[in-house]
Amino acid sequence: MGKTVPQVFDQAFVNASVKFVFYVALPCLVVKGIGVGVDFYSEAFLWKYIACFLILRVFALILAIASLMLQQKRNTELGIGDVAVRWLALTWISTVILGVPILTAVFGDAQKGAFYGLLAGISSFVFQLPFQLFFFECHKLDNDRLEAENDDAVESPESEQEKLEHNKNNDEDDDEQSAKRIENKKSIIKYNHAFHGKLWRDILIRVGTNPVIWGIMLGFIISLSTFGKRFLRPRNDDKTPNSNYLPWLQFFVDSLTWFGECVSPVSLFSMGIWMQMQGRNLISIGLGQIAIFMISKLILVPILMIGLGKAFQLEDEPGRAAVLIASLPISLASFSLGSKYNKGEAVLSTNVAVGTILMLPTVIIWNLVMDKIDLYTMY
């Protein structure tokens, strides 16, 4: 009696789970899925499917910039950091953590679920991630510069001089705040750090040391070299035994499979703990904002994907997979990224929470709608 029970499932557990997923499990899933499960030389390989998600993210970026520029008429304090947050809220889709199990359930095939989920996520890491980091780093530089200017404006206490400076600062306070708002307004459409060498060097280092990027690169090497198809698959595409198969490397494939299959359960479990820990802070924006974000993410983004799928003439199965993945909520990683730069935590946490709650009915409704209008039929 009187002894406190240690809390096992706390923030430290969530942090450790996220590190395990993004440093170990997810790279293993990517290497196995792309290196062993994908044949880039096959006529059936879906370059068009990857292109759809790449263009979707480009359109979402344009939409984020345009909507914020319109909002500046009412709020001149919006800046480049808000572009990053809104872009995350639109297309930082949980293509693997949620996409793989959802598509596995829809198609009844785990291999198809992993295939479509991984291909959908490629453009998020090789295209969206570097630009997200650029926007956030620009936001950080902007804030650091403004803080430095404010620090320089504070004079050390000097009798009459201090009083004069204090009065002067009070008189010019409105002008200074107005100038800062104008600066932020300009930063949405034109930013003077675009050619900042240190900024790009830091971004390249962060992207280059990202374990998922390394997993994608290794998966591409294994697949493009045909090593995976020739030596790591026990059977050929026509289901006949593969004479080149190397059984002693099966432990390598099995290890990748085991760690890769930990991605969804560990992520979803840690996400549930994180949501419970947030308490009332989990949803901290107004109902109007929530409605706009949910309509944009769960309805408009999938509609845009339907248009892209038609434009690229996707077949029924990949077309349905693309629409369903586009309807999924954003991942917890978006909140982690925003928190690192102290930007958009309220918006991103609400999008993660509400989107996850609405995920199942959203997927069911989109499946029913596509069946009803004979769009990307499965039968």
C-alpha positions in Angstrom: 0.0 0.0 0.0 1.2 3.5 -0.6 3.5 2.5 -3.4 3.1 4.3 -6.7 2.7 2.2 -9.8 5.2 3.3 -12.5 3.4 4.6 -15.6 4.8 2.5 -18.5 2.8 4.0 -21.4 3.9 7.6 -21.1 5.5 10.2 -23.4 8.8 8.3 -23.2 7.1 5.2 -24.5 5.5 7.2 -27.4 8.9 8.7 -28.3 10.6 5.3 -28.2 7.8 3.8 -30.3 8.1 6.6 -32.9 11.9 6.1 -33.1 11.5 2.4 -33.5 9.0 2.8 -36.3 10.9 5.4 -38.3 14.4 4.2 -37.6 13.9 0.4 -37.8 10.4 -0.9 -38.7 9.4 1.4 -41.5 12.8 1.2 -43.4 12.6 -2.6 -43.2 9.1 -2.5 -44.6 10.2 -0.2 -47.4 13.3 -2.4 -48.3 11.2 -5.5 -48.3 8.3 -4.0 -50.2 10.3 -2.2 -52.9 13.4 -4.4 -53.1 11.7 -7.8 -53.0 8.1 -7.1 -53.9 8.5 -4.6 -56.8 9.8 -5.2 -60.3 10.6 -1.9 -61.9 11.1 -3.6 -65.3 7.7 -5.1 -65.4 5.2 -3.7 -67.8 2.7 -3.8 -65.0 4.7 -1.4 -62.8 2.7 1.7 -61.9 4.8 4.7 -62.7 1.5 6.5 -63.4 0.3 5.7 -59.9 3.4 7.3 -58.3 3.0 10.3 -60.6 -0.6 10.8 -59.4 0.5 11.2 -55.8 3.4 13.5 -56.8 1.1 15.8 -58.7 -1.5 15.6 -55.9 1.1 17.0 -53.5 2.1 19.8 -56.0 -1.6 20.8 -56.3 -2.0 20.7 -52.6 1.0 23.0 -52.1 -0.4 25.5 -54.7 -3.8 25.3 -52.9 -2.2 25.9 -49.5 -0.3 29.0 -50.8 -3.3 30.4 -52.6 -5.7 30.0 -49.6 -3.3 31.6 -47.2 -2.7 34.5 -49.6 -6.5 35.1 -49.6 -6.6 34.9 -45.8 -3.9 37.5 -45.4 -6.5 40.1 -46.2 -7.9 39.4 -42.7 -4.8 38.2 -41.0 -1.5 39.7 -42.0 0.5 37.6 -39.6 0.4 34.5 -41.7 3.7 33.4 -43.0 5.7 30.6 -44.7 5.3 28.4 -41.6 1.6 28.4 -42.1 2.1 27.2 -45.7 4.0 24.2 -44.3 1.3 23.4 -41.7 -1.5 23.6 -44.3 0.4 21.5 -46.7 0.9 18.8 -44.1 -2.8 18.9 -43.2 -3.7 18.2 -46.9 -1.2 15.6 -48.1 1.1 14.2 -45.4 -1.1 11.1 -45.7 -0.5 8.0 -43.6 0.1 5.9 -46.7 1.9 3.1 -44.9 0.9 3.0 -41.3 -2.8 3.3 -42.2 -2.8 2.7 -46.0 -1.2 -0.7 -45.9 -3.7 -2.4 -43.5 -6.7 -0.5 -45.0 -5.8 -1.7 -48.6 -5.0 -5.2 -47.3 -8.5 -5.4 -45.9 -10.1 -3.9 -49.0 -8.3 -6.2 -51.5 -7.9 -9.2 -49.2 -4.2 -9.4 -50.1 -1.4 -8.2 -47.9 1.1 -8.0 -50.8 -1.2 -5.7 -52.7 -1.8 -3.5 -49.6 2.0 -3.1 -49.0 2.6 -2.5 -52.8 0.1 0.3 -53.2 0.8 1.9 -49.8 4.5 2.0 -50.3 4.3 3.4 -53.9 2.0 6.1 -52.6 4.4 7.2 -50.0 7.5 7.5 -52.2 6.7 11.1 -53.3 6.1 12.1 -49.7 9.7 11.4 -48.7 11.6 12.3 -51.9 9.5 15.4 -52.7 7.3 16.7 -49.9 9.7 16.1 -47.0 12.6 18.3 -48.3 10.2 21.2 -49.1 8.5 20.9 -45.8 11.8 21.2 -44.1 12.7 24.2 -46.2 9.4 26.0 -45.3 9.9 25.2 -41.6 13.5 26.2 -41.6 12.6 29.5 -43.3 10.0 30.0 -40.6 12.6 29.3 -37.9 15.1 31.8 -39.5 12.3 34.4 -39.7 11.5 34.0 -36.0 15.2 34.0 -35.0 15.8 37.2 -37.0 12.8 39.0 -35.4 13.9 37.9 -31.9 17.4 39.1 -32.6 16.0 42.5 -33.7 13.9 42.7 -30.6 16.9 41.8 -28.4 19.0 44.5 -30.0 16.3 47.1 -29.4 16.4 46.5 -25.7 18.9 48.9 -24.2 20.7 48.4 -20.9 19.4 50.5 -18.0 20.9 54.0 -18.3 19.1 56.6 -16.2 17.6 59.2 -18.6 18.6 57.4 -21.7 16.6 54.4 -20.7 13.5 56.5 -20.3 14.0 58.2 -23.6 14.4 54.8 -25.4 11.4 53.4 -23.5 9.2 56.3 -24.7 10.5 56.0 -28.2 9.9 52.3 -28.4 6.3 52.9 -27.1 5.7 55.5 -29.8 7.1 53.2 -32.6 5.6 50.0 -31.4 2.6 50.0 -33.8 4.9 50.8 -36.7 7.2 48.0 -35.8 4.4 45.4 -35.5 3.0 46.6 -38.8 6.4 46.2 -40.5 6.7 42.7 -39.1 3.3 41.7 -40.4 4.2 43.0 -43.9 7.4 41.0 -43.8 5.5 37.9 -42.9 3.0 38.6 -45.7 5.8 38.8 -48.2 7.4 35.6 -47.0 4.5 33.5 -48.3 5.1 34.4 -51.9 8.8 35.5 -51.9 11.4 34.5 -49.3 14.9 35.9 -49.2 16.4 32.7 -47.6 15.8 30.7 -50.8 19.5 30.9 -51.6 20.7 30.6 -48.0 23.5 28.0 -48.2 23.5 26.9 -44.6 19.7 26.4 -44.7 20.0 24.1 -47.7 23.0 22.3 -46.2 21.1 21.6 -43.0 18.1 20.3 -45.0 20.2 18.0 -47.2 21.8 16.6 -44.1 18.5 15.9 -42.4 17.0 14.4 -45.6 20.2 12.4 -46.3 20.2 10.9 -42.8 16.5 10.0 -42.8 16.3 6.2 -42.4 13.3 6.0 -44.6 15.1 7.7 -47.4 17.9 5.2 -47.0 15.3 2.4 -47.0 13.9 3.7 -50.3 17.3 4.0 -51.9 18.3 0.4 -50.8 15.0 -0.9 -52.0 15.5 0.8 -55.4 19.0 -0.7 -55.7 17.9 -4.2 -54.8 15.0 -4.0 -57.3 16.8 -2.2 -60.1 19.7 -4.6 -59.9 17.1 -7.5 -60.2 18.8 -9.0 -57.1 15.5 -9.2 -55.2 13.6 -10.8 -58.1 16.4 -13.3 -59.0 17.7 -14.4 -55.6 15.1 -13.5 -52.9 11.9 -14.7 -54.3 11.2 -18.5 -54.0 8.9 -18.4 -57.0 8.8 -16.6 -60.4 6.0 -14.4 -61.5 4.3 -17.4 -63.1 4.4 -19.2 -59.8 7.0 -21.7 -61.0 10.0 -22.5 -58.7 12.8 -20.0 -59.0 16.0 -21.9 -59.8 18.2 -18.9 -58.7 16.6 -18.5 -55.3 19.1 -18.5 -52.4 17.5 -20.1 -49.3 20.3 -19.1 -47.0 19.1 -15.4 -47.5 15.6 -16.2 -46.4 16.5 -15.0 -42.9 17.2 -11.6 -44.3 13.7 -11.4 -46.0 12.0 -12.9 -42.9 13.7 -10.3 -40.6 12.6 -7.5 -42.9 9.1 -8.9 -42.9 8.9 -9.3 -39.1 10.1 -5.7 -38.4 8.0 -4.3 -41.3 4.8 -5.9 -39.9 5.4 -4.1 -36.6 4.8 -0.7 -38.3 1.0 -0.5 -38.2 0.3 -2.1 -34.7 3.1 -0.2 -32.9 2.2 3.1 -34.6 -1.5 2.8 -33.9 -1.0 1.7 -30.3 1.4 4.6 -29.6 -1.0 7.0 -31.4 -3.8 5.9 -29.1 -1.6 6.6 -26.1 -0.6 10.0 -27.4 -4.2 10.9 -28.1 -5.2 9.9 -24.5 -2.3 11.9 -23.1 -3.3 15.1 -24.9 -6.6 15.2 -23.0 -8.6 18.4 -23.8 -5.6 19.8 -25.8 -6.1 17.1 -28.5 -8.8 19.2 -30.2 -8.0 22.8 -29.7 -9.3 24.6 -32.8 -12.8 25.8 -33.6 -15.5 23.6 -35.2 -15.5 25.8 -38.3 -11.8 25.2 -38.9 -12.2 21.5 -38.2 -15.0 21.3 -40.8 -13.0 23.1 -43.4 -9.9 20.8 -42.8 -12.0 17.6 -42.8 -13.9 18.5 -46.0 -10.7 19.5 -47.7 -8.8 16.3 -46.6 -11.5 13.6 -46.7 -13.6 14.8 -49.6 -11.8 17.3 -51.9 -8.4 15.6 -51.9 -9.9 12.2 -53.0 -12.0 14.0 -55.6 -8.8 15.5 -57.0 -7.2 12.1 -57.0 -10.2 10.8 -59.0 -9.4 13.4 -61.6 -5.7 12.6 -61.7 -6.5 8.9 -61.9 -8.7 9.5 -64.9 -6.1 11.8 -66.5 -3.4 9.1 -66.1 -5.8 6.3 -67.1 -5.3 4.2 -64.0 -6.8 0.8 -64.1 -9.6 -0.2 -61.7 -7.5 -1.6 -58.9 -4.7 1.0 -58.6 -7.4 3.7 -59.2 -9.4 2.6 -56.2 -6.3 2.2 -54.1 -5.2 5.8 -55.0 -8.6 7.2 -54.1 -8.8 5.3 -50.8 -5.3 6.3 -49.7 -6.0 9.9 -50.6 -9.0 9.8 -48.3 -6.9 8.7 -45.3 -6.0 11.1 -42.5 -2.6 12.6 -42.0 0.0 10.7 -39.9 1.2 11.5 -36.4 4.6 12.3 -37.9 3.1 15.6 -39.2 2.4 16.7 -35.6 5.9 15.7 -34.6 7.4 17.8 -37.4 5.3 20.8 -36.5 6.1 20.4 -32.8 9.8 20.4 -33.6 9.5 23.9 -35.0 6.8 25.1 -32.6 4.4 25.7 -35.4 0.8 24.5 -36.0 0.6 22.0 -33.2 -3.1 22.7 -32.5 -4.1 22.4 -36.2 -2.0 19.2 -36.8 -3.0 17.4 -33.6 -6.7 18.1 -34.3 -6.3 16.9 -37.9 -4.6 13.7 -36.7 -7.3 13.0 -34.1 -10.4 13.9 -35.9 -9.2 12.4 -39.2 -8.3 9.1 -37.4 -11.8 9.0 -35.8 -13.5 9.5 -39.2 -11.2 7.2 -41.1 -13.3 4.1 -41.0 -16.6 5.7 -42.1 -14.8 7.7 -44.7 -13.2 4.6 -46.3 -16.5 2.8 -46.2 -18.4 5.7 -47.8 -15.8 6.1 -50.6 -16.0 2.4 -51.3 -19.8 2.5 -51.5 -19.7 5.7 -53.7 -17.3 4.2 -56.2 -19.3 1.0 -56.3 -22.5 2.9 -56.8 -21.2 5.0 -59.8 -19.2 2.1 -61.2 -15.9 3.9 -60.7 -12.8 1.7 -60.3 -14.9 -1.4 -59.9 -13.3 -4.4 -58.2 -15.5 -7.1 -59.6 
